[in-house]
């Protein structure tokens, strides 16, 4: 398939595909007329990249998953390098959750203090 069809099937733009190609995430194959050509495996790569990005992975973090698929593995997360990225991302998310929990607790405390304080401000229009 050509770049336009791949972009449509992957739900992205041709510009994005060319960017992925420039970053080495998408293979750059050309037919006799110089047109980019892609197959179903390329669509799988793109779907893996998109799924990971939806989860908050940056583009470079998707590389081990793409390389795992290119190596012929049935899933992009079946290689040690992919698992290492998962572990790092999980630790990052746990840190963010911890910080957000602290902020939530502080906001809840401020709200409780503000609600208990007298007198209350009555806004008039």
N, C-alpha and C positions, 0 to 999 in steps of 0.2 A: 504494500500500500504506500501511497505517497504521503508527504508530510501533512497536508490538509486533512486527509482522512484520519490519520493517526491522531492529530490534534482534536478532531471532532469526537472520535471514539474515546479518547482519554479525558475529554472535558477540559482541555487547556488550549493554549494558543500556539500557533506555529513559531512565534517569537520565543516562547518559553522552551519549545522543543529545540530550537537552534541554540539557546543558551545552555540547555542540558548537554547538548552535543559539544559545545565549546568547553564545558567543564569535564568532559570525558565520561559522563554518566549515560549517555545515549550514543550508540554506535553511529558512525558516519559512513553509511554505505550509499553508493551511487550507481544508478543504472547507466547504460551506454550513452544516454542523452544528458547525463550529468544531474538527473533528478535524484533527490534523496529517496531511498526506499526502505521500508520497514516491514517487519513481520509481527506475528502474534507474540513472540517472545519480547519484542520491544514494548508492546502494549502492557505485558505483565510487569516489565521494569517500571514503566510509568505509573502503573497502578500502585506498585510498592512505594515509589517515591511519594506519590500524592497521599497515600494512607499515612505514611510516617509524618509528612508535613502537617497533615490534619491533626496528628497527635502532638505537634509542637516541636518536632525534630527539624533542625536546620538542614539545608541542602547537603552540606558536607557530611552530616551524620547519617545520611542515607547511603553513602558510598559503600560501606561494607555489605549492606543488604543487596545492593545492585550487583556487586562483585560476586556475592554468593549465588545469586540467580544465574549470572553469566557463566559461573563455573559448572552449571548443570544441576544444581540442587533444586529440589521441588519447591522449596520455600526460601525466601530471602533471610529468614531468621534461624536457619539451621546450621550456621557456621559460627565458630568461636568469636570472630571479630564482631559479628552482629549481636551476639549475646552480651559482649562487653559494652557495646553502645547502649543496649537495653538497660544494663546495670547502672551505667553512668546517668542515663536519663531518669531512671527511677530514683536514684539518690538525689538528683537535682529537683525532681518533683516533690520528694519528701521534704527537702529543705524549704521549698516554696510553701508547701502546706503548713509547715511549722511556723514560718514567718507570718503567713496569713492568719493562722490560729491566734498568734500573739496579738496581731493588730485587731482582730475581731474581739478578743478579750478586753483589750484596752478601750475600744469603742463602746463595748457593752458597759464597762465600768464608768466611763465618762457619761454615758446616757443615764445610768442609774444615779450617779452623783447629781447630774443636772435636773433630773426629775424630782429628786429629794430636796433640792435647794428651794428656798423661799426668798422673796416673792417671785411669782411667775410673771413673765413679760406677756402682756396682752397686746397683740398687734392690732392696730386699727387702720382701716383703709381710707 
